[in-house]
Amino acid sequence: MNWLAPEIPFPAPEIPFPAPEIPFPAPEIPFPAPEILFPAPEILFPAPEIPFPVPEIPFPAPEIPFISRQLSVLFTHPSPLMPQPLDKSPARIAAMFDHIAPHYDFLNHFLSLNMDKRWRKKLVRKVAQRQPATILDVATGTGDLAIMLLRQTRAAITAVDISEGMLEIARRKTTPPQPSPSGRETSPPTPLQRRGETAPPPLEGDGGRCLPINWLPASAEALPFPAGAFDAVTVAFGVRNFENLDKGLQEMYRVLKPGGFAAILEFASPARFPVKPLFRFYFHFALPLIGRLFSGHRTAYRYLPASVNRFPQRNEFLQLLQQAGFKDAHCQSLSCGIAMLYSGTRAKKS
């Protein structure tokens, strides 16, 4: 079927009036937003105060000066236990060692846990390899190193020290008691005899008698010997006491023969953890306290750690040896760096 869609015979109706509008503006709040009419509350009075001063202790807090100073240096360097600089005048050093001489050996072995004996043996072995005929032991103290050198090397030993008190102890170690007419010994037994030991054995070619060590009072900085007098020079724990270290090393070099050998044993400060803090605690606190208790000297065993801290160590000391003329300067660390064994030689004549 054909038919067309019906058409609407009139136009689409139009709205005879505009879209209604709101005849008034959007309502507004006829008053401003409320404000807080008063400030935030404040505390109307100051914080309460104590109407009287805080009581103070009328005296300083108690402290033990020796212990407090010791604790202050456990991780410091150098130690402030002794005045700056240290007094190393020969008169003071001699007086200090004269005072502690009767207790020196016991405290050396006790405070080092006998390690000092092992350290000396290492030095002696090193010197013995050179087979010296004459040896000078400088700052010999009570002579332990000189006696060990005599036994191991059979060399003629000369030992010097500025302390007459120390030399007297050293002489007793190698002097047998003199019998009285009644047959009794008139002199007290020497430390060697108390330990069940005898004097050093006789040297070959000397008629069967023991060649005594030549103990002499002398300063390391003015040795009373001609140049080139000895095949070897040794020092154990004494070089740090030299008032003029350069002069002392130069004197040691002077009295050596060309090709002669020098060996120096000295304390050092360990550089590695955990030995370093443990050693510093013992060296700066326990050792001075025990040393003072047994020796009766107020400063000798405070001087010890202070002098070690101020002493040039390892490469610094090797440079001083080289400046004094020594060749082949070398150092060996002992017991985790607690001690150092230095060595050097005098050049042979060309």
Secondary structure, 3 states (H helix, E strand, C coil): CCCCCCCCCCCCCCCCCCCCCCCCCCCCCCCCCCCCCCCCCCCCCCCCCCCCCCCCCCCCCCCCHHHHHHHCCCCCCCCCCCCCCCCCCHHHHHHHHHHHHHHHHHHHHHHCCCHHHHHHHHHHHHHHCCCCCEEEEECCCCCHHHHHHHHHHCCEEEEEECCHHHHHHHHHHHCCCCECCCCCECCCCCHHHHCCCCCCCCCCCCCCCCCCCEEEECCCCCCCCCCCCEEEEEEECCHHHCCCHHHHHHHHHHCEEEEEEEEEEEECCCCCCCHHHHHHHHHHHHHHHHHHHHHCCCCHHHHHHHHHHHCCCCHHHHHHHHHCCCEEEEEEEECCCCEEEEEEECCCCC
